[in-house]
Amino acid sequence: MTATDQDQGAADRANAEHLTHGHAPVLTGCPWHDVNEMLQSVGLRPTRQRMALGWLLFGKGDRHLTAEMLYEEATHAKVPVSLATVYNTLNQLTEAGLLRQVSVDGTKTYFDTNVSSHHHFYLEGNHELVDIPDPHLVLQKMPDVPEGYEISRIDMVVRLRKKR
């Protein structure tokens, strides 16, 4: 990555911070137009690589992907990107509020295209993250937080395995 790319990335993140307000734009039907609008709405430049990865990410509805999964999809789709570019793009889209990052075991990170407040099942045998369909699921009692901090969001991951 060149210094110019790094400067542009920093500018993109700064613009995204004040443009997203935590809401992703609604898709309208044309994947290329939608991705272009989505990127621009959060202050990210619609580069070829961002456009291609955005189309792969958002063109199939709500999904949970790791960087490696997206890289594999990009490779199959003949999109010329490195794994590092995939990671950088996923992190930029997350910082811009277009993706939600969900960590499992501290070793596996999924990126969720559904940025609304919701929780997940993690299917241990399949290494798959699935939305919990109950919108009324709530944490009974909130923990006390240290002085000077506030809860920004709660991510509940319920681990499931096949019965023995």
Secondary structure by P-SEA (a helix, b strand, c coil): ccaaaaaaaaaaaaaaaaccccbbbbbcccaaaaaaaaaaaacccccaaaaaaaaaacccccccccaaaaaaaaaaacccccaaaaaaaaaaaaaaccbbbbbccccbbbbbcccccbbbbbccccccccccccccccccccccccccccccbbbbbbbbbccc
